[in-house]
């Protein structure tokens, strides 16, 4: 974008040209290309550069590669976690092993035998206690042992029943959720690894490679800047006196220094608010100093033109071609 002094010179020239009664409305500006910036996904060293500035590349062409070691290790770690969660879910879905159920049945049988023996001993000791042939404390201990043995039987029965009924549905749901989270992390890390191989998202020309081989760009810094599109467009400043005569879709003629003939274009955008000076700060003749940023697309005749070249645009009729 031109500085303030340059802007006023451009605006003054545009106002002078537009004041001629026999000249069509016109504006001044420069040629621009659509730019695509490829930011650095991670702070890793550049280990390979496949293109040079000014080179034409196709969509998907390799531009450069960042160091892969750290991201590959992180991907391996999350993939291992996903595999662990997958195996844990399989174990939950399979339920208890038959050997575990058989062990629980054996524990129950042993507890039942101990309970029968403890109850029988208490039953033998109880009449002797009433006859004062044994101490009362011995009878109490026998009664407590019989009760404890029966409680052990209840615990063994509950453990066996838990195994026979299998895994709870809530536990399986938790296992599936844990697996989904681990797989999502692995997918995210895989995408991060793919981004270390920087490719062109669209066909275009390499405009800038800010970093060199071996540099380590900060996260978010542009690794490459591409100029894309079939042709450049004219970015011009429309003076306030002719703003109402310029509409989106209106045809225009673009004059470029060094070319005798004009290039056909069409207005694709014009800002609703003026540049530099807010409209409410001006009144009367001062309002003529306002300008409105507009963009004019060019046909393929201008496909070979570089960015930054000064242009003059003449607007022909309105958006309906009248």
C-alpha positions in Angstrom: 0.0 0.0 0.0 1.5 3.4 -0.9 2.5 5.9 1.8 0.4 8.9 2.6 2.3 11.3 0.3 2.2 8.9 -2.6 -1.5 8.4 -2.0 -2.3 12.1 -2.2 -0.3 12.4 -5.4 -2.3 9.5 -6.9 -5.5 11.0 -5.7 -4.7 14.4 -7.1 -3.9 12.9 -10.5 -7.1 10.9 -10.4 -9.1 14.0 -9.6 -7.4 16.0 -12.4 -8.1 13.3 -14.9 -11.7 12.9 -13.7 -12.4 16.6 -14.1 -12.2 16.4 -17.9 -15.8 16.4 -19.1 -15.0 14.2 -22.2 -13.0 11.5 -20.3 -14.6 8.5 -18.7 -14.4 8.0 -14.9 -11.0 6.7 -13.9 -8.7 5.8 -10.9 -5.1 5.0 -10.3 -3.5 2.1 -8.5 -1.2 -0.9 -8.9 -1.4 -4.5 -10.2 -1.7 -7.2 -7.5 -1.9 -11.0 -7.4 -3.8 -13.1 -4.9 -1.3 -14.2 -2.3 -1.3 -17.5 -0.4 1.0 -17.6 2.7 2.0 -21.0 4.1 2.7 -20.6 7.8 5.1 -22.8 9.8 3.1 -25.4 11.7 5.9 -26.1 14.2 9.3 -24.6 15.1 11.4 -27.1 13.3 14.6 -26.8 11.1 14.2 -26.6 7.3 16.0 -29.7 6.0 15.1 -29.5 2.3 13.9 -26.8 -0.2 12.5 -28.0 -3.5 11.7 -24.8 -5.3 13.2 -21.4 -6.0 11.7 -17.9 -6.0 9.9 -17.1 -9.2 9.3 -20.8 -10.1 5.9 -21.9 -11.4 4.5 -24.8 -9.4 1.4 -27.0 -9.7 -1.1 -27.7 -6.9 0.3 -30.3 -4.6 3.9 -29.7 -5.6 6.5 -30.2 -2.8 8.0 -26.8 -1.7 10.1 -27.7 1.3 10.4 -30.1 4.3 10.9 -29.5 8.0 12.7 -31.9 10.3 10.5 -34.9 11.1 12.2 -36.7 14.1 10.3 -35.1 17.0 6.9 -35.2 15.4 7.4 -38.8 14.3 8.3 -39.8 17.9 5.2 -38.0 19.2 3.0 -39.8 16.6 4.5 -43.2 17.6 3.7 -42.4 21.3 0.1 -41.6 20.7 -0.4 -44.5 18.4 0.9 -46.8 21.1 -1.6 -45.2 23.5 -4.3 -45.9 21.0 -3.3 -49.5 20.7 -3.3 -49.9 24.5 -6.8 -48.5 24.6 -7.9 -50.8 21.8 -6.6 -53.9 23.7 -8.3 -52.7 26.9 -11.6 -52.4 25.1 -11.2 -55.8 23.6 -10.7 -57.2 27.1 -13.8 -55.5 28.4 -15.9 -56.7 25.5 -14.6 -60.3 25.8 -15.6 -60.4 29.5 -14.1 -62.7 32.2 -12.1 -65.8 31.2 -13.5 -69.2 32.0 -10.4 -69.8 34.2 -11.4 -66.8 36.4 -14.9 -68.1 36.8 -13.6 -71.6 37.7 -11.3 -70.1 40.3 -14.2 -68.1 41.8 -16.3 -71.3 42.0 -13.5 -73.1 43.8 -13.2 -70.2 46.2 -16.9 -70.4 46.9 -16.7 -74.1 47.6 -13.8 -73.7 50.0 -15.7 -70.9 51.8 -18.8 -73.0 52.1 -16.7 -75.9 53.5 -15.1 -73.7 56.1 -18.6 -72.3 57.0 -20.0 -75.8 57.5 -17.1 -76.8 59.7 -17.3 -73.5 61.8 -21.0 -73.9 62.3 -20.7 -77.5 63.3 -18.0 -76.7 65.9 -20.2 -73.9 67.3 -23.2 -76.3 67.5 -21.1 -78.8 69.5 -19.7 -76.2 71.8 -22.9 -74.5 72.6 -24.5 -77.3 74.9 -21.2 -77.6 76.7 -21.2 -74.0 77.4 -24.7 -74.1 78.9 -23.5 -76.9 81.2 -20.5 -74.8 82.2 -18.2 -77.4 80.9 -16.3 -74.9 78.7 -15.6 -71.3 79.2 -18.2 -68.8 77.8 -15.4 -67.0 75.9 -14.7 -70.2 73.9 -18.4 -70.4 72.9 -18.3 -66.7 71.9 -15.3 -67.2 69.7 -16.8 -70.3 68.0 -20.0 -68.3 67.3 -17.9 -65.4 65.8 -15.9 -67.8 63.7 -19.1 -69.4 62.3 -20.5 -65.9 61.4 -17.3 -64.9 59.7 -17.2 -68.1 57.7 -20.8 -67.5 56.5 -19.8 -63.9 55.5 -16.9 -65.3 53.5 -19.4 -67.5 51.7 -21.5 -64.5 50.8 -18.4 -62.6 49.5 -17.4 -65.6 47.3 -20.9 -65.9 45.9 -21.0 -62.2 45.0 -17.5 -62.5 43.3 -18.7 -65.5 41.3 -21.9 -63.8 40.3 -20.0 -60.7 39.1 -17.9 -62.8 36.8 -20.8 -64.8 35.5 -22.7 -61.6 34.5 -19.8 -60.3 32.6 -18.5 -56.7 32.0 -20.9 -53.8 32.7 -22.1 -51.9 29.7 -20.9 -48.6 31.3 -17.4 -50.0 31.5 -17.5 -50.9 27.8 -18.8 -47.4 26.9 -15.9 -45.9 28.9 -13.4 -48.1 27.1 -14.8 -47.1 23.7 -14.7 -43.4 24.6 -11.0 -43.8 25.7 -10.2 -45.5 22.4 -11.9 -42.8 20.4 -9.9 -40.1 22.2 -6.6 -41.9 21.7 -7.4 -42.4 18.0 -8.3 -38.7 17.6 -5.0 -37.7 19.2 -3.2 -40.1 16.8 -5.0 -38.6 13.8 -4.2 -35.1 14.9 -0.5 -35.9 15.3 -0.5 -37.6 11.9 -1.9 -34.4 10.3 0.8 -32.4 12.0 3.4 -34.8 10.6 2.0 -34.4 7.1 2.2 -30.6 7.4 6.0 -30.8 7.8 6.1 -31.7 4.1 5.1 -28.2 2.8 3.2 -28.4 -0.5 1.5 -25.9 -2.7 -2.2 -25.7 -2.0 -2.9 -24.1 -5.4 -1.0 -23.7 -8.7 0.9 -20.5 -8.8 4.3 -18.9 -8.7 6.7 -18.8 -5.8 6.9 -15.2 -4.8 9.0 -15.4 -1.7 10.9 -17.9 0.5 11.7 -15.9 3.6 13.8 -18.7 5.3 16.8 -20.6 4.0 18.0 -24.2 4.3 18.8 -24.9 8.0 16.7 -22.0 9.4 14.2 -22.7 12.1 11.1 -20.5 11.6 8.9 -19.6 14.5 5.4 -21.1 14.6 3.1 -19.1 12.3 5.9 -17.4 10.3 5.4 -17.7 6.5 7.6 -20.4 5.0 6.6 -19.6 1.5 4.4 -17.1 -0.3 2.7 -18.0 -3.6 1.1 -15.7 -6.2 -2.0 -17.6 -7.4 -4.8 -17.1 -9.9 -5.1 -17.0 -13.7 -4.3 -13.2 -13.9 -3.5 -10.3 -11.6 -6.1 -7.7 -10.6 -5.9 -4.0 -10.4 -6.1 -2.5 -6.9 -7.1 1.2 -7.3 -8.5 4.1 -5.3 -11.7 5.5 -6.6 -12.0 9.3 -5.9 -15.2 10.4 -4.1 -16.6 12.5 -7.0 -16.9 9.4 -9.2 -17.8 6.9 -6.4 -21.5 6.8 -7.4 -20.5 5.9 -11.0 -18.6 2.8 -10.1 -20.4 -0.5 -9.3 -19.6 -4.1 -8.8 -19.7 -5.9 -12.1 -19.0 -2.8 -14.2 -16.7 -3.2 -17.1 -13.4 -1.2 -17.1 -10.3 -0.7 -19.2 -6.9 -1.1 -17.5 -3.9 0.8 -18.8 -0.5 -0.5 -17.8 2.8 1.4 -18.4 4.7 -0.2 -21.2 1.5 -1.5 -23.0 -0.1 0.5 -25.8 -3.5 -1.3 -25.6 -5.8 -1.5 -22.7 -6.7 -4.7 -20.9 -10.4 -5.5 -20.4 -11.4 -5.9 -16.8 -14.5 -5.9 -14.5 -15.0 -4.4 -11.0 -15.2 -7.3 -8.5 -15.2 -5.3 -5.3 -15.4 -1.7 -4.0 -15.3 -0.8 -0.4 -18.3 0.9 1.2 -16.1 3.0 3.6 -13.4 5.4 2.4 -9.6 4.9 3.0 -7.4 7.0 5.2 -9.9 9.8 6.2 -13.3 8.9 7.8 -16.2 10.4 5.9 -17.7 12.1 9.0 -14.6 14.2 9.5 -15.0 15.9 6.1 -17.6 18.3 4.7 -18.1 20.5 1.7 -15.2 20.4 -0.8 -13.0 18.5 1.6 -15.2 15.4 1.0 -13.7 15.2 -2.5 -10.5 14.0 -0.8 -12.1 10.7 0.1 -11.1 7.6 -1.9 -12.6 4.1 -2.0 -10.5 1.0 -2.5 -11.7 -1.1 -5.5 -10.4 -4.2 -7.2 -10.8 -4.9 -11.0 -10.2 -8.4 -12.3 -8.3 -8.7 -15.6 -8.8 -11.1 -18.5 -6.1 -13.6 -19.5 -4.4 -11.0 -21.6 -2.7 -9.7 -18.4 -1.7 -13.1 -17.1 2.0 -12.3 -17.6 2.1 -9.0 -15.8 4.0 -8.7 -12.5 2.7 -7.3 -9.2 3.4 -3.7 -8.2 3.1 -2.2 -11.7 1.2 1.2 -11.7 -2.1 1.2 -13.6 -4.8 3.6 -14.7 -8.4 2.3 -14.9 -11.2 3.9 -16.9 -14.7 2.8 -16.0 -17.1 2.3 -18.9 -20.8 2.7 -18.1 -22.6 1.0 -15.2 -22.9 -2.6 -14.1 -25.6 -3.3 -16.7 -23.3 -2.2 -19.5 -25.3 0.9 -20.3 
